[in-house]
Amino acid sequence: MLTLKTPSFKPNNITMKKLIFLLAISFSVSAFSQIVNDSILSKKTDAYRQLSISLPQSYKKDSKKVYPLLLLLDGDYLFDPFQGALSYGNYWDDLPETIIVGLHQNTNSERYDDCTIDDKTGLPEGKGAKFFEFIGGELLPYLQTKYRIAPFKIIAGHDLTAGFINFFLYKDEPLFNAYISLSPELSADMEVNIASRLSAMKQSVFYYLSSADGDIKKMKEPISLLDQNMKTVTNPNVNYRYDEISGASHYSLVLYSVPNALYQIFATYQPISNKEFQDKIVKLPSGYADYLKTKYEVLEKALGMKMAIRYNDFKAIEAAIGKNQAFNDYEQLAQLANKSYPKAMLGEYYLAKYYEKNGDNKRATKSYQNAFMMEPIGDLTKDMMLEKAEELRGQLKK
């Protein structure tokens, strides 16, 4: 088995600059969350297990909100890169607030004990089997009881632990929805078994795999075989990505892989981008409001997160409706706005536009007046609603 050691690679200047930048992100954004030190007494392993937990900034502000869970094996050194990337991505609303749990495995001997595998069967045995049962039977129930965790759960590991997380895929009902396997040390037949298991998966699952051109040679061939087998998987429930990081080593690939994995898994969370607007939305022949509704339904189904439609996403669909003169869609957009922002003027604003564009200035005036009585949102103000109502009222008098 691989012995984990301090990174010994000698990166070139470009690689060093990228690493410094990524590390700066990791440490500079830690203020955006609350770090909690916790522990759990495991009856399976007969030991206390230390945990580092990152709770989102909003955790104490909203007592009803639940968050995706990211469980990190090798939490001693994977915690900072993941916490930094998630905090930075959430700052720009590209990644959701997430509860991060780093499971400490303080020494190489502890890592090896946790990941003990039978060389013949390729399955956990002895202390490895107990550790496997600890995660599913003790750690997850403990976390779900103590913290507000959404149904969507991610597990990640590096080399030895990256190989170990795959055993959760072998279960009839996997405990995790997404797997981040960073340069995994694969056990016997795992490069075949993973692809076979995912081919038959009946639930949605994300699988991220990475290696590097400077990775450890004995690990690269099995990883390559796994990637080849994964490319034959046609199951629509499987979202798979493989990265071979150029110019990276077995250790530095972690910093490159982390944001790639998170952006793959949380792609449905991201707001409407200019590319999505230009390539998908504007080109639609119809159904612009339906597109927005479906986008957030997919998000809720994929990530188990129910959230209000972003104001900027409403504005993007509004722009598409105007550009394509699909004015009847404003009525459905108004209904969506009233659900997401019942106290704000957005819904009445869209209803007013629906009436106005269909030539019913009397009802449009009334809706603008109604909007004036509600809370402003974004760039919509009371003065704007009043001006629109007066403008249409003046046209009615002519």
Buried (B, 14 or more C-beta within 10 A) or exposed (E): BBEBEEEEEEBEEEBEEBBEEBBEBBEEBBEBBEEBEBEBEBEBBEBEBBBBBBBBBEBEEEEEBBBBBBBBBBBBBBBBBBBBBBBBBBEEEBBBBBBBBBBBBEEBEBBBBBBBBBEEEBBBBEBBBBBBBBBBBBBBEBBEEEBBBBEBBBBBBBBBBBBBBBBBBBEEEBBBBBBBBBBBBBBBEBBEBBBEBBBEBEEBBBBBBBBBEBBBEEBBEBBBBBBEBBEEBEBEEBBBBBBBBEBBBBBBBBBBBBBBBBBBBBBBBBBBEEEBBEEBBBEEEEBBBBBBBEBBEEBEEBBBBEEEBBBEBBBBBBBBBBEBEBBBBBBBBBEBBBEBBEEBBBBBBBBBBBBBBBEBBEBBBBBBBBBBEBEBBEEBBBEBBBEBBEBBBEEEEE
